[in-house]
């Protein structure tokens, strides 16, 4: 049986708070694109997307988010926050460390949220945006408003993680919890043990549990954020518009985030914008439909070039 594909070797670079582990491919002078993974997933969501984009001439960078894989905090005193502002700031600091003034940002779930944050708050750093499930900046003030019961059921882990039982459960069953979420998120995706095991290795990071638990408690207004991100969180609370060229994607087989049409998906995107629906793809869209995701990145680059976004 052939070995499962992996993104390797990894590189690392220090930012203000992290030593970020990342995979890089493509020409060093290519247009930079950062591919940002979600929870509970890892960089291998892009195992097929990265080589497609590298072959097309992009400089592809796929980092492990805080609390995942080989990414580590530099100091034991740094709060293990998973709040949205921290995720966004991590992307900016990674770009600074790699001396990348501007890049295409593409992601889903946590990674898509980080990409949306940077695009909204520091548009001068973003050539173009690709975001699965549209505008992902959290409206924390509205976090206690209920949604449809069938969708609430899919978010069981949000509420589980508010409890100490949930923290203990995540610590003991990282892979098992991920599998339950994967199956609900992507009912049409026929992943196997090898794919799950490959991702689950990233959950053995010593900060994984703390970062994940804080992320969900913060987004549901049950935990305070780190003081250094308070100003950015105030900005995000206004749900700022995204002006950069953007392509949003919805998988038509996403078990937790129903696809929307272009009219509803385009809210809060005020620049050049396209929306696409991807048949048979679930929440982990880049891994389930890599050609569609890579094509969206290429199209986003074309939108940026056509509209002159690089000249901002």
C-alpha positions in Angstrom: 0.0 0.0 0.0 1.6 3.3 -1.0 2.5 5.8 1.7 0.1 8.7 2.1 1.3 12.0 0.7 2.7 14.6 3.1 3.8 18.2 2.9 7.5 18.1 3.8 10.1 19.2 4.6 8.9 21.8 7.0 10.6 25.2 7.7 10.2 27.4 10.7 10.4 31.1 11.5 10.0 33.1 14.7 7.3 35.8 15.1 6.5 37.9 18.1 5.0 34.9 20.0 5.5 31.8 18.0 8.0 29.6 16.2 5.8 28.9 13.2 6.3 25.7 11.3 5.3 25.9 7.6 5.6 24.1 4.3 6.8 26.1 1.3 6.7 25.2 -2.4 7.0 27.0 -5.7 9.4 29.7 -6.9 10.8 32.1 -4.3 10.0 35.0 -6.5 6.4 33.8 -7.3 3.3 35.6 -6.1 2.9 34.7 -2.5 -0.2 32.8 -1.4 -0.8 31.7 2.2 -3.0 28.6 2.7 -4.6 28.5 6.1 -6.1 25.4 7.7 -9.0 25.0 10.1 -10.0 23.1 13.2 -9.9 20.1 13.6 -7.6 19.8 10.6 -4.0 20.5 9.6 -1.8 21.6 6.7 -2.6 18.5 4.8 -5.9 20.0 3.9 -3.7 21.5 1.1 -1.7 18.4 0.3 -3.1 18.5 -3.3 -3.7 22.2 -3.6 -0.1 23.3 -2.8 1.6 21.4 -5.7 -1.1 22.7 -8.2 -0.4 26.3 -7.2 3.4 25.8 -7.0 3.3 24.4 -10.6 1.4 27.5 -11.6 4.2 29.7 -10.4 2.9 30.8 -7.0 5.1 30.9 -3.9 3.0 28.7 -1.6 3.2 28.9 2.2 1.2 26.5 4.3 1.6 27.2 8.1 0.5 25.3 11.1 -1.8 27.5 13.1 -1.0 28.2 16.8 -1.5 25.1 18.9 -1.1 22.8 15.9 1.7 20.6 14.5 5.2 21.9 15.1 4.2 25.5 15.7 5.2 26.4 19.2 4.9 29.4 21.6 8.2 31.0 22.4 7.5 31.6 26.1 5.6 29.7 28.7 4.1 33.0 29.9 2.4 33.8 26.6 -1.4 33.2 27.0 -2.6 30.2 25.0 -5.4 32.2 23.5 -7.3 30.9 20.5 -9.4 34.1 20.0 -10.0 35.3 16.4 -7.8 38.4 16.8 -4.8 36.3 17.7 -5.2 34.1 14.7 -5.4 37.1 12.4 -2.4 38.8 14.0 -0.4 35.6 13.7 -0.8 35.8 9.9 0.4 39.4 9.8 3.4 38.6 11.9 4.2 35.5 9.8 4.2 37.7 6.7 6.5 40.2 8.4 8.9 37.4 9.5 9.0 36.1 5.9 9.3 39.7 4.6 6.2 39.3 2.5 4.6 42.8 2.1 1.4 41.5 0.4 0.0 38.1 -0.3 -3.1 36.2 -1.5 -4.8 34.7 1.6 -6.9 31.6 1.2 -8.5 29.5 3.9 -11.5 27.8 5.5 -12.8 27.6 9.1 -10.2 29.0 11.5 -7.8 29.8 8.6 -10.5 31.5 6.6 -11.4 33.6 9.6 -7.8 34.7 10.0 -7.6 35.5 6.3 -10.9 37.6 6.5 -9.5 39.5 9.5 -6.3 40.5 7.8 -8.2 41.4 4.6 -10.7 43.6 6.6 -8.2 45.3 9.0 -5.0 45.5 6.9 -6.2 45.4 3.3 -2.9 46.8 2.1 -1.3 43.5 3.0 -3.8 41.3 1.0 -3.6 41.0 -2.8 -6.8 38.9 -2.8 -8.9 36.7 -0.6 -10.4 33.2 -1.0 -12.7 32.2 1.8 -14.8 29.1 2.3 -18.2 29.9 3.8 -17.9 33.6 3.1 -17.4 36.3 5.7 -16.0 34.6 8.8 -15.3 37.3 11.3 -17.2 36.4 14.5 -20.0 38.6 15.8 -19.3 37.7 19.4 -22.0 40.0 20.8 -24.6 37.9 19.0 -23.1 34.5 19.9 -25.9 33.6 22.2 -28.6 34.0 19.6 -29.9 30.5 18.7 -29.9 29.1 15.2 -31.8 26.2 13.6 -31.9 23.2 15.9 -30.4 20.8 13.2 -27.5 23.2 12.9 -27.1 23.6 16.6 -26.8 19.8 16.8 -23.8 20.0 14.5 -22.1 22.5 16.8 -22.3 20.2 19.8 -18.6 20.6 20.4 -18.9 24.4 20.8 -21.0 23.8 24.0 -19.0 20.7 25.1 -15.9 22.8 25.2 -17.5 25.3 27.5 -17.3 22.6 30.2 -14.4 21.1 32.1 -15.7 17.7 31.0 -15.2 19.0 27.4 -11.7 20.0 28.1 -10.9 16.6 29.6 -12.6 14.9 26.7 -10.6 16.8 24.1 -7.4 16.0 26.0 -8.2 12.3 26.0 -9.9 11.9 22.6 -8.3 14.4 20.2 -8.5 12.1 17.2 -12.0 10.7 18.1 -13.5 14.2 18.4 -12.0 15.2 15.1 -13.5 12.1 13.4 -17.0 12.9 14.6 -16.7 16.5 13.5 -15.2 15.5 10.1 -18.1 13.1 9.4 -20.7 15.7 10.2 -18.9 18.4 8.3 -18.3 16.4 5.2 -20.8 13.6 4.8 -19.8 12.9 1.1 -16.1 12.8 1.8 -14.8 9.2 1.9 -11.7 9.8 4.0 -9.9 6.9 5.6 -7.9 6.2 8.7 -4.7 7.3 7.0 -6.0 10.8 6.3 -7.3 11.1 9.8 -4.2 9.8 11.4 -2.1 12.2 9.4 -4.1 15.2 10.6 -4.4 13.9 14.2 -0.6 14.0 14.6 -0.9 17.8 14.6 -3.3 17.6 17.6 -0.5 16.3 19.8 0.9 19.8 20.1 1.3 20.6 23.8 -0.8 23.7 23.4 -3.6 22.2 21.3 -6.1 21.7 24.1 -5.6 25.2 25.7 -5.8 27.0 22.3 -8.9 25.1 21.1 -10.8 25.4 24.4 -10.1 29.1 24.7 -11.1 29.7 21.1 -14.6 28.3 21.6 -15.1 29.8 25.0 -14.0 33.2 23.7 -16.3 33.1 20.7 -19.3 32.2 22.9 -18.5 35.0 25.3 -17.4 32.7 28.1 -13.8 33.7 28.3 -11.9 37.0 28.2 -9.3 37.6 25.5 -5.7 38.4 26.0 -5.3 42.2 26.7 -2.9 42.7 23.8 -5.6 41.9 21.3 -8.3 44.0 22.9 -8.0 46.9 20.4 -8.2 44.5 17.5 -11.2 42.8 19.0 -13.0 46.1 19.2 -12.4 46.7 15.6 -13.7 43.2 14.7 -16.8 43.8 16.8 -17.9 46.3 14.1 -17.8 43.5 11.5 -15.7 45.6 9.1 -16.3 45.3 5.3 -13.7 43.5 3.2 -12.7 45.6 0.2 -10.0 43.4 -1.4 -10.8 41.2 -4.5 -12.5 38.1 -3.1 -13.8 34.7 -4.1 -16.0 32.8 -1.7 -16.8 29.1 -1.9 -19.5 27.0 -0.5 -19.5 23.2 -0.6 -22.9 21.8 -1.5 -22.3 18.8 0.9 -21.3 20.8 3.9 -23.1 19.3 6.8 -22.9 22.2 9.2 -22.7 25.3 6.9 -25.4 25.2 4.2 -24.5 26.7 0.9 -25.8 30.2 0.0 -26.4 31.8 -3.3 -24.3 34.7 -4.5 -26.8 37.4 -3.3 -26.6 36.3 0.3 -23.0 35.2 0.3 -21.7 38.6 -0.9 -22.8 40.5 2.2 -19.9 42.5 3.7 -17.6 42.1 0.6 -17.5 45.5 -1.1 -14.7 45.0 -3.6 -14.5 42.8 -6.7 -16.3 39.6 -5.8 -17.3 36.2 -7.0 -19.1 33.4 -5.3 -18.9 29.7 -6.3 -20.7 26.6 -5.2 -18.8 23.3 -5.3 -20.7 20.1 -5.8 -20.1 17.2 -3.4 -17.6 19.2 -1.3 -18.0 19.6 2.5 -16.4 21.8 5.1 -12.8 20.8 4.4 -13.2 22.0 0.9 -9.5 22.3 -0.2 -8.9 18.7 0.6 -12.2 17.5 -0.8 -12.1 19.6 -4.0 -8.5 20.7 -4.5 -9.0 21.6 -8.2 -11.9 23.9 -7.4 -10.0 25.5 -4.5 -6.8 26.0 -6.6 -8.8 27.5 -9.4 -10.4 30.0 -7.0 -6.9 31.1 -5.9 -5.9 31.5 -9.5 -9.0 33.4 -10.3 -8.6 35.7 -7.3 -5.1 36.5 -8.5 -6.6 37.4 -11.9 -9.2 39.6 -10.2 -6.5 41.4 -8.3 -4.4 42.0 -11.4 -7.4 43.2 -13.4 -8.5 45.7 -10.7 -5.1 46.9 -9.8 -5.3 45.8 -6.1 -1.5 45.4 -5.9 -1.1 49.1 -6.4 -3.0 50.0 -3.2 
